[in-house]
Structures are given as structure tokens and as C-alpha cells.
Amino acid sequence: MMSQTALCDEIMRMPVIDTHTHLVGDKLNAADFWEIADYFWLNQELQSAGYPADADQLSKEKRTDSFVRAYHASRNTMMNRAFTAIMKDLYGISITDSESVFKADITVKQQSNDPGWAQNVADRLHVQRFIVNRPEHANFAHMRENALLIPRIDSWLPELAKNIADASDPSREAAYTQAKKFISEQLHSYQTMGCPGIMTTLPAFEANAHDVYNLSSVTEPDEIMMLLLHHICSELQVRGMFLQLFLGVERRWCNTSAAPVNDPLRIVKLYGLFERYSIPFELVVASELNNLDIVQAAWNFPNVHVGGMWWYNFRPSTYLQSMQYRLEALAPLKCSLIVSDARCIEWTYGKLLIVKKILARFLESQIAEGWISREEALNIAAEWLHGSAAKRYGLTDVKQ
């Protein structure tokens, strides 16, 4: 039987497509230590261990001392482990005390000026392409490949729905017509730019995509949102583009933090879109229970695909559970695994390293149980890390 180490080594060498990042093409490298250390998710875990929310307002000495204390107090957490790997593997530094932080800061600043640094970091885990959602971020300086642009439309879609909802007859019909014209123009622009699809987040919604809504009778913005989503999907189908949906994060419960919400009807309320339009849908969720729901949707509809693990799902326990769902129900080409959500190139390394290790552990257990063979395990890993997204995004010319 293949050993865990041997399987992990093979997976570490496999190519990857990172399907969602916040990387900025001319600022890929972290400028200093704090740009890595202040990554939102690590900061959340550090605050739970006593790190001040306003640490960046403290003196350098107090900030550093506070960081070191919270870092050691949260060594067991997911993002802490990823951060530790970044420091050790990329910079050769172990964070032990304030002096090590000062040393790390100098080292990161030096590396940030190396034009080849970003490509070097990407190559360590064989990340071949990164996805960004803003056109001005897609030109990756000093990299072999630019990012693939999948524009996000949640900057204007809710506003269109609200404008229609706020309009009174007969202005509402005119607002709706104008909104559809705007959507068509935007999608034409994206298609002209070579974008294979678009993405959007969706907040909580009550509307059902299977129901028939009439503009003259609907009053709720989310019902109008559903009308617009139908128009978007119709336009995407004509243009041969896909829709990537990010679901499960809601901000309506408090003013300072988002929350993962396990809405049991969130996915089935979209079934009307999946059934009516033949475009590929890629579903990315941040709520644990919805991981099963999106697998069920992908099992029910051949044009629905399961995307990477987003936000609050980025933990080993949820990865292992979600991979089990996927393995039992879906062909590997229906599933992508990687969503780093990284804001600097260093965090793509820390997060992807952990994901590849979790994947190796999971597949090794399935081989041991006799569910899959070694050859099948490697094929699954190749599709989940790269092949599935490459096909969906039109990147099949990229060598694996």
C-alpha cells in the first residue's frame, strides 16, 4: 500500500487552479510582515487569544509583543498553522519572540522587492492559474500567466433590483427595461474581454427561482432579484458563459461581523435556474450544512458543479466531510477544491499547503478502506485541484 508520505508527495507536485483570490496584479508580494500577519482570518483567531482589535494603532513594540503572545496562545488553530508554514517554508523563520518578528519583517521587505518572488511562491505548490474578480487586478506583473478574470456583479446587481423595487408604476417597467439593457451591455463587455463567466454573492433571499414572478405584482427586492437572475442566466446561455455563485455569508445579524448561515432551503430555491438554463453553475458555500446541499444539487443537475471551500468552511473538519460527500456522489470532474481568498501571494502558499495535506490524508484513508485504488485517488486529486476548473473555465490547454 502507498504510504501517506508518498501520496502526499505526489499531490504536492500536482498543478492547481486557485478559483478565488483577492490578489492585485501589481502588488502580489506582501510588502512587510504585517501584511501577512494581519490577514483577516488569522487576525480573527488571534483576537480570540487576546490580540487587540486595534493592534495596528499600537507602538511597534506593543504591537509585536501582543502578536507574539496571541500567536503562541492560538497555535492549534487553522490559520495559525498556515501562517507558521508561510514563515518557516518561505522565509526560514520561526516566530518565537519579538526579535523573530523584527527579523521576519526585514526578510519579508527584502523579498517583496524581488520581481521573481510571486512566481517562485506559486511554483512551490504548482499553482498554474489564479482567478481574480476585478479587471484592474488581472495583469500579473512578472508572472508567466496573467490571472483569469471572472468579473463579480454584486457591486451593481442588488442596486438594479432596489431601483426597480423603489420605482412606482409606470416607471417600474422602464426601470426594469433599463436594468436588462445594462445587464446585456455588461455581459457583452465581459465576453469581449474573454471572460468565461461571472460570479456573484447572494445574501439571504426568499424568492424561489421555480416560481413565475410578474413585474406588476412583485414588490420585494429579492423577487425582482430573481427576475434579474433569470435574465442574466438567459444572456449567459446565449453567450456560452457560466455563473459562479458564492452563498452562505450573511451580514444582517450585526454591524461588525458576517456570519455563516445554514439555510436548508438556500440551494433548492435556485433549482429553477439549474433546471431552466443549460449553463454551468459553480456553487461555492461558506456554511457547513450547505456543503451537502450543493453536492445534492450537482447530483441532480449535470450542469451544476461544486466549487471550493469558502470562508467559514476553511477548516480540516469541513474539508474532510465535504470531500466525503463529493467522493460518494459525484464524478471528480464535477468538483473543484481550491478557494484561497488570499490577498497576497504568500497566503496562497499557506492555505494551499494545508489543503493538499488534508486531501492526501483523506484519499489515503479511502485507499486503506478499499473504496478507491491508488490510480483513482490520483485522478480524483488531479481533477479536484486543477482539471475540473480548467475544463469549466476553458483552460484545457494548460498542461497538467
C-alpha positions as CSV (number, residue, x, y, z in Angstrom):
1,M,0.0,0.0,0.0
2,M,1.2,3.5,-0.8
3,S,2.4,5.4,2.3
4,Q,0.9,8.6,3.4
5,T,4.2,10.4,2.7
6,A,4.4,9.0,-0.8
7,L,0.8,10.0,-1.7
8,C,1.3,13.5,-0.1
9,D,4.5,14.0,-2.2
10,E,2.6,13.2,-5.4
11,I,-0.2,15.5,-4.5
12,M,2.2,18.3,-3.6
13,R,3.5,18.1,-7.2
14,M,0.1,18.3,-8.8
15,P,-1.0,21.5,-10.6
16,V,-3.6,23.8,-9.0
17,I,-6.1,26.4,-10.1
18,D,-6.9,28.8,-7.3
19,T,-10.5,29.6,-8.1
20,H,-11.0,32.8,-6.0
21,T,-8.4,35.3,-4.8
22,H,-8.2,39.0,-4.0
23,L,-4.7,39.3,-5.4
24,V,-3.8,42.6,-7.0
25,G,-1.6,42.1,-10.1
26,D,1.0,44.8,-9.4
27,K,1.1,44.2,-5.6
28,L,1.3,40.4,-5.4
29,N,4.1,40.3,-2.8
30,A,3.4,41.2,0.8
31,A,5.1,44.5,1.5
32,D,6.1,43.6,5.0
33,F,5.5,41.1,7.8
34,W,2.3,42.8,8.9
35,E,0.6,42.4,5.6
36,I,0.9,38.7,6.1
37,A,0.2,38.7,9.9
38,D,-2.9,41.0,9.5
39,Y,-4.7,38.7,7.1
40,F,-8.3,38.9,8.3
41,W,-8.8,35.2,9.1
42,L,-5.6,34.9,11.1
43,N,-6.5,38.1,12.9
44,Q,-9.9,36.7,13.9
45,E,-8.1,33.7,15.6
46,L,-5.5,35.9,17.2
47,Q,-8.2,38.2,18.7
48,S,-9.8,35.2,20.3
49,A,-6.4,34.7,22.0
50,G,-6.3,38.3,23.3
51,Y,-4.8,40.2,20.3
52,P,-6.2,43.8,20.3
53,A,-8.6,44.7,17.5
54,D,-6.7,48.0,17.1
55,A,-3.3,46.5,17.2
56,D,-2.2,48.4,14.2
57,Q,-2.6,51.6,16.3
58,L,-0.2,50.5,19.0
59,S,3.5,51.2,19.1
60,K,5.7,48.8,17.2
61,E,7.0,47.2,20.4
62,K,3.5,46.8,22.0
63,R,2.0,45.5,18.7
64,T,4.8,43.0,18.3
65,D,4.6,41.8,22.0
66,S,0.8,41.4,21.7
67,F,1.1,39.5,18.4
68,V,3.7,37.0,19.9
69,R,1.5,36.3,22.9
70,A,-1.6,35.7,20.9
71,Y,0.3,33.7,18.3
72,H,1.6,31.2,20.9
73,A,-1.8,31.1,22.6
74,S,-3.5,30.0,19.3
75,R,-1.0,27.6,17.8
76,N,-3.7,24.9,17.5
77,T,-5.9,26.9,15.1
78,M,-6.1,26.5,11.3
79,M,-4.8,29.9,10.1
80,N,-2.1,29.9,12.7
81,R,-0.7,26.7,11.2
82,A,-0.9,28.2,7.7
83,F,0.9,31.3,8.9
84,T,3.6,29.2,10.6
85,A,4.2,27.3,7.3
86,I,4.4,30.6,5.4
87,M,7.1,31.9,7.8
88,K,9.1,28.7,8.0
89,D,8.9,27.4,4.4
90,L,9.1,30.7,2.5
91,Y,11.3,32.7,4.8
92,G,13.1,30.2,7.0
93,I,11.9,31.9,10.2
94,S,10.2,30.5,13.3
95,I,8.2,33.1,15.3
96,T,9.3,32.7,18.9
97,D,9.7,36.2,20.3
98,S,9.6,39.9,19.4
99,E,13.1,39.7,17.9
100,S,12.0,37.0,15.5
101,V,9.1,39.2,14.3
102,F,11.5,42.1,13.7
103,K,13.7,39.7,11.7
104,A,10.8,38.4,9.8
105,D,9.7,42.0,8.9
106,I,13.1,42.8,7.4
107,T,13.2,39.5,5.5
108,V,9.7,40.0,4.0
109,K,10.5,43.5,3.0
110,Q,13.6,42.3,1.2
111,Q,11.8,39.6,-0.6
112,S,9.0,41.9,-1.6
113,N,11.4,43.7,-3.9
114,D,12.3,40.5,-5.8
115,P,10.4,40.6,-9.1
116,G,10.5,36.8,-9.3
117,W,9.2,36.2,-5.8
118,A,5.5,35.8,-6.6
119,Q,6.2,33.2,-9.4
120,N,8.6,31.4,-7.0
121,V,5.9,31.1,-4.3
122,A,3.3,29.9,-6.9
123,D,5.7,27.3,-8.2
124,R,6.3,25.8,-4.8
125,L,2.8,24.2,-4.9
126,H,2.5,24.3,-8.7
127,V,-0.3,26.9,-8.9
128,Q,-0.7,27.4,-12.6
129,R,-3.5,30.0,-12.6
130,F,-5.2,32.4,-10.2
131,I,-8.7,33.8,-10.5
132,V,-9.5,37.4,-9.8
133,N,-12.8,39.3,-10.0
134,R,-11.7,42.9,-10.9
135,P,-10.3,43.8,-14.3
136,E,-7.7,46.1,-12.9
137,H,-6.2,43.2,-10.8
138,A,-5.7,40.7,-13.7
139,N,-2.4,41.8,-15.1
140,F,0.1,39.8,-13.0
141,A,3.4,41.5,-13.1
142,H,6.5,39.3,-13.5
143,M,4.3,36.1,-13.7
144,R,4.2,33.6,-16.5
145,E,0.5,33.9,-16.8
146,N,-1.9,36.7,-16.0
147,A,-4.9,36.0,-13.7
148,L,-8.1,34.7,-15.3
149,L,-10.8,37.3,-14.8
150,I,-14.2,36.2,-13.7
151,P,-16.0,39.5,-13.0
152,R,-18.2,39.8,-9.9
153,I,-21.5,41.6,-10.4
154,D,-22.7,42.0,-6.8
155,S,-21.4,45.6,-7.0
156,W,-24.3,46.5,-9.2
157,L,-26.9,43.7,-9.2
158,P,-28.5,44.5,-5.8
159,E,-28.7,48.2,-6.8
160,L,-30.5,47.3,-10.0
161,A,-33.1,45.3,-8.0
162,K,-33.6,48.0,-5.5
163,N,-34.1,50.7,-8.1
164,I,-36.8,48.7,-9.7
165,A,-38.5,47.9,-6.4
166,D,-38.4,51.6,-5.4
167,A,-39.9,52.7,-8.7
168,S,-43.7,53.2,-9.0
169,D,-45.8,52.4,-12.0
170,P,-45.4,53.2,-14.8
171,S,-41.7,54.0,-14.1
172,R,-41.1,50.4,-12.8
173,E,-41.4,48.9,-16.3
174,A,-39.0,51.4,-17.6
175,A,-36.5,50.7,-14.8
176,Y,-36.8,47.0,-15.5
177,T,-36.1,47.5,-19.2
178,Q,-33.1,49.7,-18.4
179,A,-31.8,47.2,-16.0
180,K,-32.0,44.4,-18.5
181,K,-30.2,46.6,-21.1
182,F,-27.5,47.4,-18.6
183,I,-27.0,43.6,-17.8
184,S,-26.8,42.8,-21.5
185,E,-24.2,45.5,-22.1
186,Q,-22.1,44.4,-19.1
187,L,-22.1,40.7,-20.1
188,H,-21.2,41.7,-23.7
189,S,-18.3,43.7,-22.3
190,Y,-17.1,40.7,-20.2
191,Q,-17.4,38.3,-23.1
192,T,-15.4,40.7,-25.3
193,M,-12.7,40.7,-22.6
194,G,-12.5,36.9,-22.9
195,C,-14.1,36.2,-19.5
196,P,-15.5,32.6,-19.4
197,G,-18.1,33.5,-16.8
198,I,-19.2,35.8,-14.0
199,M,-19.5,35.5,-10.2
200,T,-21.8,37.0,-7.6
201,T,-22.5,36.6,-3.9
202,L,-26.2,36.3,-2.9
203,P,-27.5,37.4,0.5
204,A,-30.4,35.8,2.1
205,F,-33.4,35.6,-0.2
206,E,-37.0,34.3,0.0
207,A,-37.7,34.2,-3.7
208,N,-38.0,30.8,-5.5
209,A,-36.4,30.5,-8.9
210,H,-39.1,28.0,-9.9
211,D,-41.9,30.4,-9.3
212,V,-43.2,32.7,-12.0
213,Y,-43.0,36.4,-11.0
214,N,-44.7,39.2,-12.7
215,L,-43.2,42.6,-12.5
216,S,-46.5,44.3,-12.0
217,S,-47.3,42.2,-8.9
218,V,-43.9,41.7,-7.1
219,T,-42.8,44.2,-4.5
220,E,-39.9,42.6,-2.7
221,P,-36.4,43.3,-3.9
222,D,-35.4,39.6,-3.8
223,E,-38.3,38.7,-6.1
224,I,-37.1,41.3,-8.5
225,M,-33.5,40.0,-8.0
226,M,-34.8,36.6,-9.1
227,L,-36.3,38.1,-12.2
228,L,-32.9,39.7,-13.0
229,L,-31.1,36.4,-12.3
230,H,-33.3,34.7,-14.9
231,H,-32.4,37.4,-17.4
232,I,-28.7,37.0,-16.5
233,C,-28.8,33.3,-16.9
234,S,-30.6,33.6,-20.3
235,E,-27.9,36.0,-21.5
236,L,-25.1,33.8,-20.3
237,Q,-26.6,30.8,-22.1
238,V,-26.7,32.8,-25.4
239,R,-23.0,33.8,-24.8
240,G,-21.8,30.4,-23.7
241,M,-20.7,31.7,-20.2
242,F,-21.1,30.3,-16.7
243,L,-22.3,31.6,-13.4
244,Q,-20.3,31.2,-10.2
245,L,-22.4,31.7,-7.0
246,F,-20.9,32.4,-3.6
247,L,-23.5,31.6,-0.9
248,G,-23.9,31.4,2.8
249,V,-22.4,34.5,4.2
250,E,-24.9,37.0,5.7
251,R,-24.3,40.4,7.2
252,R,-27.8,41.3,8.5
253,W,-27.4,40.0,12.1
254,C,-24.9,42.6,13.4
255,N,-22.9,45.6,12.3
256,T,-19.4,44.3,12.8
257,S,-19.2,40.7,11.5
258,A,-20.5,38.4,8.9
259,A,-21.9,35.0,9.8
260,P,-22.2,31.6,8.1
261,V,-25.9,30.7,7.9
262,N,-27.0,27.2,7.3
263,D,-30.2,27.9,5.4
264,P,-31.7,24.5,4.5
265,L,-33.6,25.9,1.5
266,R,-30.9,28.2,0.2
267,I,-29.8,25.9,-2.6
268,V,-33.2,24.3,-3.6
269,K,-34.6,27.8,-4.1
270,L,-32.2,28.1,-7.0
271,Y,-33.2,24.8,-8.6
272,G,-35.4,26.6,-11.0
273,L,-32.3,28.3,-12.5
274,F,-30.4,25.0,-12.7
275,E,-33.3,23.3,-14.5
276,R,-34.2,26.0,-17.0
277,Y,-30.7,27.0,-18.2
278,S,-28.0,24.8,-19.5
279,I,-25.1,27.0,-18.5
280,P,-22.6,25.6,-16.0
281,F,-23.3,26.8,-12.4
282,E,-20.5,26.6,-9.9
283,L,-21.6,26.7,-6.3
284,V,-19.3,27.9,-3.5
285,V,-20.6,28.0,0.0
286,A,-19.5,29.2,3.4
287,S,-22.0,27.3,5.6
288,E,-21.3,23.8,6.7
289,L,-24.7,22.2,6.2
290,N,-24.9,23.6,2.7
291,N,-21.9,21.5,1.7
292,L,-24.3,18.5,1.4
293,D,-26.9,20.6,-0.4
294,I,-24.6,21.7,-3.2
295,V,-23.5,18.1,-3.7
296,Q,-27.1,17.1,-3.9
297,A,-27.7,19.8,-6.5
298,A,-24.7,18.7,-8.5
299,W,-26.0,15.1,-8.3
300,N,-29.4,16.2,-9.6
301,F,-28.3,18.5,-12.4
302,P,-25.5,17.7,-14.8
303,N,-24.8,21.5,-15.3
304,V,-24.2,22.1,-11.6
305,H,-20.7,21.9,-10.2
306,V,-19.3,22.1,-6.7
307,G,-16.8,24.8,-6.0
308,G,-14.1,25.3,-3.5
309,M,-14.3,25.8,0.3
310,W,-15.1,29.4,1.2
311,W,-14.8,31.5,4.4
312,Y,-16.0,29.5,7.4
313,N,-15.7,26.2,5.6
314,F,-11.9,26.6,5.5
315,R,-11.2,24.1,8.3
316,P,-9.9,20.5,8.1
317,S,-13.1,19.1,9.6
318,T,-15.3,20.6,7.0
319,Y,-12.9,19.8,4.2
320,L,-12.9,16.1,5.2
321,Q,-16.7,16.0,5.5
322,S,-17.2,17.8,2.2
323,M,-14.7,15.6,0.4
324,Q,-16.6,12.5,1.7
325,Y,-19.8,13.9,0.2
326,R,-18.2,14.6,-3.1
327,L,-16.4,11.3,-3.4
328,E,-19.5,9.2,-2.8
329,A,-21.8,11.1,-5.2
330,L,-20.0,12.9,-7.9
331,A,-17.6,12.3,-10.7
332,P,-14.3,14.2,-10.0
333,L,-14.7,16.5,-13.0
334,K,-17.8,18.0,-11.2
335,C,-15.7,19.3,-8.2
336,S,-13.2,22.0,-7.6
337,L,-11.5,22.3,-4.2
338,I,-9.3,25.4,-4.0
339,V,-10.5,28.9,-2.9
340,S,-7.6,30.6,-1.1
341,D,-9.3,34.0,-0.8
342,A,-5.7,35.3,-0.5
343,R,-4.8,39.0,-0.6
344,C,-1.1,38.4,-1.0
345,I,0.8,35.6,-2.8
346,E,2.2,34.3,0.5
347,W,-1.2,33.3,1.8
348,T,-1.9,31.2,-1.3
349,Y,1.0,29.1,-0.2
350,G,0.0,28.8,3.4
351,K,-3.6,27.8,2.7
352,L,-3.0,25.5,-0.3
353,L,-0.3,23.6,1.6
354,I,-2.8,22.7,4.3
355,V,-5.5,21.8,1.7
356,K,-3.1,19.5,-0.2
357,K,-2.1,17.8,3.1
358,I,-5.8,17.3,4.1
359,L,-6.5,15.9,0.6
360,A,-3.7,13.4,0.9
361,R,-4.8,12.3,4.3
362,F,-8.4,11.9,3.0
363,L,-7.5,9.9,-0.1
364,E,-5.1,7.7,1.8
365,S,-7.9,6.7,4.2
366,Q,-10.2,5.9,1.2
367,I,-7.5,3.7,-0.3
368,A,-7.0,1.9,3.0
369,E,-10.7,1.2,3.2
370,G,-10.7,-0.2,-0.3
371,W,-13.2,2.4,-1.6
372,I,-10.7,3.6,-4.3
373,S,-7.5,2.5,-5.9
374,R,-4.2,4.4,-5.9
375,E,-4.8,5.3,-9.6
376,E,-8.3,6.5,-8.8
377,A,-7.1,8.6,-5.9
378,L,-4.5,10.4,-8.0
379,N,-7.2,11.0,-10.7
380,I,-9.5,12.5,-8.1
381,A,-6.9,14.7,-6.7
382,A,-5.9,16.0,-10.2
383,E,-9.5,16.9,-11.0
384,W,-10.3,18.5,-7.7
385,L,-7.1,20.6,-7.7
386,H,-7.0,21.5,-11.4
387,G,-8.8,19.6,-14.1
388,S,-12.4,20.3,-13.2
389,A,-11.8,24.1,-13.0
390,A,-9.6,24.0,-16.1
391,K,-12.4,22.5,-18.2
392,R,-15.1,24.8,-16.8
393,Y,-13.0,27.9,-17.3
394,G,-11.8,27.0,-20.8
395,L,-8.2,26.4,-19.6
396,T,-7.9,22.9,-21.0
397,D,-4.8,24.0,-23.0
398,V,-2.9,24.3,-19.7
399,K,-0.6,21.3,-19.3
400,Q,-1.2,19.2,-16.2
